[in-house]
């Protein structure tokens, strides 16, 4: 796990700035890779690659990056982990490739030379973001071919700018700003999108003309032209003929889960598991205890506030699987003491991620460099309460307008009336915001002092990325799973997990997002994925009593910190300062704070404004 960055200046203007720019970018990524750094400068000084390394596989100098092949004809800077790299290395050796290291980086490099970019990407099983520069393939003006690529689910981030024949890219947006090589202008669309979603939907960022490379895609730069290619589409797996044989499904799922977890255990440094006490993290611990020949490490965060404590469930799982268990207590004082560091860690605005900040900090203090997380389990196994509601709400959305206007529908499912107004629009994105929307458009317009039209234009832009015709054919449960994977999971949970864990130089792995497992789940009949009696029946049944019943039948409880209590007790000054900084209407702000104090407004809306102010 690492940080990558680079500059490719085809127009040759300001080339004297490039050396200083790439140095600043590299320094801005040191928290992601404190073990080693490297910078490559091409002979013509048009291309610079930078790398900061967090050593996980092959700790020797042989795995130093940026890395080239033996002839120095192909160069790579790579961030991630390829879990099937040993298998691919074996295949490549049979085809005559020789290796100087035992790293997965060199496997990608040789794999590209053997199979090309498309053939390589289809074979990779893991999380990754990389740049490959092929000095052997040059355009008529003598410039090399460049590829930027990202994994199927966007586990690892990659941001880029390409204007006026200048390409600049990085694992985070902040190093692109620090480069001082390109004009930097704040993107007003970002604040609109953030207040609606609670995150920035890809490809938006806070900076104009700086974009997030979409998941499952690569960019090629050839002859000065940029080409964006999508190499994987989860929708194809959702669209196949559905598997209905329960016996076949449970056996196949157990096999795929075992394989995914075993692959994710490869590491040359200490490894552990985030154990929240829920089904997902407990399932990973159960599977890993079978796959690992040694005692596994588990880590839990605990609180003084008993109503938020999952301590009994965490200890239950740890005791059953005889793990080396570590408990780290986080208090209200810790939260406010770390506030500045939390804001520094947030690369792109989000209403989530603070929990990941603290568990990653605890992992680092415990000497664990790699952690496995249950992130993704709810999205692929349909674990959220919304999966039990989606069919009924879809029917409401398609009902006549006068029925939608009856507030009783909102009351039935504890939705605020404002948020349920999304049901008045038949677009997929608006329906999805019924579940995941933060503020409604009219409130966003008031807060930012803009028109509803400007808010609608941003939503329209986001909608352009939705394959509406194909999605309309999906069952509502499959539809929601697809949307959760491509919005909430990709743009919020995975993004937060990356920048919060890497702030502490901790690699977080998400075994549930092995694409072979996800593809298989997508092909299963959606009617088998949701049961009223207990959550995630496919996961629970496939584990065949490996999970304690207390875990399976407990009330759904997300990995939640006592933020609500902490902000109510000590957050008023923090909120007032944010209101002043973003010039929010005072009367509107007072209403928000009053609703938050009386329990009718979730803490995430207050926190969103605090985060937004910190990024101005």
Protein Blocks (a to p, Z undefined) as FASTA:
>chain_A
ZZddddddfkopaklmmmmmmmmmmmmmmmmmmmbccddddfklpaccddddddfbhpbf
klgccdddfkopaccddedddfklmmmmmmmmmnopacfbfcfklmmmmmmmmnommlmm
mmpgcddddddddfklccfkopacddddddfkomagcddddeehiacddfbfklmmmnom
accdddfklmmmmmmnopacdfbdfbehiacddehiacddeehiacdddfbdfklmmmmc
cdfbfklmmmmmmmmmmmmmmmmmgccbdcddddehpaklmmmmmmmmmmpmbdcddddd
ddfblmlpcklmmmmmmmmnopacddddddfklmmmmmmmmmmmmmbgcfehjlmmmmmm
mmmmnopabdcdfehjlmmnopafklmmmmmmmmmmmmcfklmmpmklmmmnopafklmm
mmmpcbfklmmmmmmpcbdfklmmmmnopafklmmmmmmmmmmmpcfklmmmpcfklmmm
mmmmmmmmmmmmmmmmmmmmmmnopacddfklpfklmmmmmmpcfklmpcfkbghkllmm
mnnomacfklmmmccdddddfklmmmmmmmmmmmmmmmmmnopafklmmmmmmmmmnopa
cfklmmmmmmmmmmZZ
